Amino acid sequence: MSDTKEDVASTSDKVVPVIDLGNSDESVIVKQIATACAETGAFQVINHGICASLINDHERQRLAFFELPHFPSKSLLYRYAGNARGYMDHDFTKQRRDWKECLDIGIPGSRDWNLADDDERNACLDGFNRFPSDQEIAGFRSITIKYFQAVEDLCYRISVLMVKGLGVETTISDGVDGTEKSLLSMLKEENSSYLRLNHYPPRCLTVDKKEDVGKGDEKHEYYGIHPHSDSGFLTLLAQDPNCLTHEVSRPGGEDDWVAVQPAPQSFTILTGDMVMLWSNKKYISAWHRVLTHPVKHRYSTLFFYNPGYNTTVSPCKELTDSDGAEYVPCSYGYFRAVKYAGDLADLGREIFVWDYEVGSDSKHPETQKRFLEGADLTKPFNVQNYRKWIQSKEEDTTLFE
């Protein structure tokens, strides 16, 4: 590639701006975040309050995990059709296999990290956490939980600033009893967030394709993870500064990508589909991807800050007065379940935020109703058991054809 490191950094800062959370003038931070959320859905934060020692401890534990032997260590932690948490090395995005391995760890159903991971009180839609033993990696669970809680708190702080950027005080529906509650209190008390540790191994392409590495060819073999947006409220990403293969789509460019140059001690923030829906398109979800690299390993950690499983997300009323609602209500539990079904295997078309646009001919809003009538969101989702609730009305047609 002809661009210098300085060129990459300059372009990255324009598309994925660096925002200083230590600025004493909060109004400046709010304005910067609102602008970024409206233009690309991506920005970086510095002076975020998470100490470097905790980040370094987590990175060492992450590397130790991916250095474990596949058999028996990592293979015993495989996630499967009835449990969305654990290890995976054959993930799918947009029905295409990604070139990576990952470990997913989510907030327990009980919200009590002191309980044993397999305690029945920890059951939830995503299932149960699965950690390597202390004999394999000393301190892995305790350090991971400490890191999880630190980034969870930071995500809440950023969510508050995002809401302030729209100047609204909003409520959201809780599907458990139909009551309305503050969007921010729901995120703080009921989020269904999870941490993902990623390793993208090098991928050596055939000789006749080497000249295209990094150019963004749409052939799927170039991707660590295919172009996509994240489904939740926001994603916090700890980048790998030594392998700049994470790219964000430039505003207005369908196939115009910018490599993110992470600022020192920063996190990259990516807004998700539920923000786009809730803000009635005032904010957009970030479209991004990870390319493979022919010689470098890439390590990263993402924190997906997601609504509660029982949450129904609708366009904020204060943002629909003039233009009307752009979307119909979306059950995050249903959205997450169908996303997982598509991630686990190539089961058919995925679900996207545009399936909920007013006037869309998508079957998802209709199928969502049947899902909510039959599904128990306090129990682990099982792809096969739930098929009857994520089936379209036509007897012989499913969403997974």
Disulfide bonds with the S-S distance in Angstrom:
none
